[in-house]
């Protein structure tokens, strides 16, 4: 290999590793970075057990002055061979000042609530008593 080819090869390797290192150091730019928080308050309480036998419920109450269309994704804390690890609930409209209750949650289930134009709201059902 000639000296100039070897030098070019080394310079290319240095350049690529520098670009890779800089890309890791920079924060990723996503739509959620500048999005406002969802105008919802959340509380956990006793719920109605369903097919998952979850004793908890999550109540989301809108603090917005307009209706919100939200979607919730539940990630179950306990894996079961007969069901998926996550469950996506259909879009739900919460009226201004209204609320939505999600039943059948178990301790440590994670719920992510999303709505267009807002940052996701991530919640975890409290540990059992």
N, C-alpha and C positions, 0 to 999 in steps of 0.2 A: 504494500500500500504506500502511495506517495505521501510525502510530508503534508502537502496541501490538502489531500483527501482526509488524512487523519485529523488535521486541524479542523477542517469543516465538520467532520463527524463529531468531534468533541464539542465544538461550539454549538452544534445543533442539539446535542444532548443537554448541555448547560442551559440553553434557551428553553427547551421543553420542560426541564425540571423547574426552572424559575417560573414559567407560566403556570405550571401545575401548583407550585407552592403559593403563588399569589392568588390563584383561584380558590384555594382552600381557605386562605386568610380573609377573603372578602365575604361579607354576609350575603346570603342569597336574597334577591329581590322578588318578593311574591306579592300578589294582590292583597293578602291579608296584613302585610306590614303596615299599611297606612289606613286600613279599614277601621271604622269606629266599632266600639264594643256593641254587642247586641243589647238592645234596650229591654232586658228581661231580668227579673229577679228569680232566684231558684231556692226551693226548700225541699227537704226530704222528710217524709213522714211514713206512717203506717199505710200500707196499700192493700190492694186486693190481689192475692196470689192468682196466677193464671197457669198456663202450661209449663212455665219454668219454676213454679212454686216460690216465686220471689215475694217476700213479705213487705217490701218497701215501695214507695211511690215518689216520683219527682214531680213537683208542681212548678211550672214555669208561668210567671205572671208578666204580662207586657206592661212596660212603663212608657211605651211609645204613644204618640197621638194619632197613629194610623194602624191599620191592620198589618200584621207581619205573617209572611208565609215561611215556615221553618221546616226543616227536616232534622230528624234525630237518628243517630247511629249508636246502637248499644254494643259494647264489647263486653261479653260475659266474663266474669272473674273465674268461673269454674268451667273447664272444658268438659264437653260431653260428646260421646261418640255418635249420638243420634241427632245432633243439631249443629248448625254452623257456629263458629266462634263469635260472629257479629250478626246483628239484625238491624236492617235499615227500615225505619218507620216511614210511611208515606208522608208526603207534604201535608202540613197541617196549618190552617190559618188561625192565628190568634188575634182576636179583635183588640182594638185599643182598650187597654185596661182589663182585658180578659185573661183567662188562664187556660192552660193545657196540663192535664195530669197524665203521666206515664206510669202505669202500674207494672207489677210483676218484676221488680228489680231485686237483686240479691246484694248482699254486702260486697263492696269493692267492685261492683259493675261500673264501667266507665260509659258516660253518655256524652256525645259530642253533638251540639246543636248548631246548625248552620242556617244562614239566610243570605240571600244575595245582597252584596254591598256591605256586609258586616263581617267582623272577625269571628271565627268559631268560638263557641262557649264550651269549655271542657269541664265536666263535673264527674265526681266519683261518689258513689253511694257510700255512706259511712260504714265503718266496720260494725259487725253485729255486737249486741250488748251482752 
